[in-house]
Structures are given as C-alpha cells and as structure tokens.
Amino acid sequence: MEGVTPAREVQHVSENNATTQEAIDKNQNYKLEEIHKAVDKLNKFMEDEDIHAEYEVHDKFNQIMIKIVDNKTKDVLLEVPPKKILDMVAKMCEMVGILVDKKA
C-alpha cells in the first residue's frame, strides 16, 4: 500500500517479542497481536494524512504508548500517554524509594 507505514513497535523493554508480550500482559488485558491490528487499522484510516501510528512499551511501567508521527519529518505529533509524564512519574517513584531506603 502506498503512503501507509505499517504499525511499528519501538521496544525499550527488550528486542524480544516474548518479553514485550509479557510486559503487555502484566498490566493490560491486551495481546501484542491485538495492539498491532489496532495500530494497523489506525494507519489505514490515516493513510491520506501522510502520518502514521507507532506503539511503544514504557521501560519502567510497561505501559503502552501510542505515537502519531509525521511520515516526512519523523516528528512526533501526538503521544498518549506522553513519555515525558511517565518518565517524570518514574523518577518521582524512584526518588521516593531512595528517601524510604535512606530512612530504613
């Protein structure tokens, strides 16, 4: 199909599909196949807009993140939930853990 970029998975958890599926299963009731199909459908819907969707698994929370990316510039136009927010929450959790560890 011309103009359609297939669903892509950006893996920070691992380069291994089994590990990604385990991460998805841990906190979600979705399968890797279902997510891939949903992103493919989204890409077919957006094919005339010269943008595509990608998904990624957050490395700390194993949360699925969906990105809408411009095909020409490769700029991320939208990310849900935003990676910066998840990174900030992860850092706060880490800091709280450090404070608790120091007191103990």
Secondary structure by P-SEA (a helix, b strand, c coil): ccccccccccccccccaaaaaaaaaacccccaaaaaaaaaaaaaaacccccbbbbbbcccccbbbbbbbcccccccccccccaaaaaaaaaaaaaaaaaaaaac
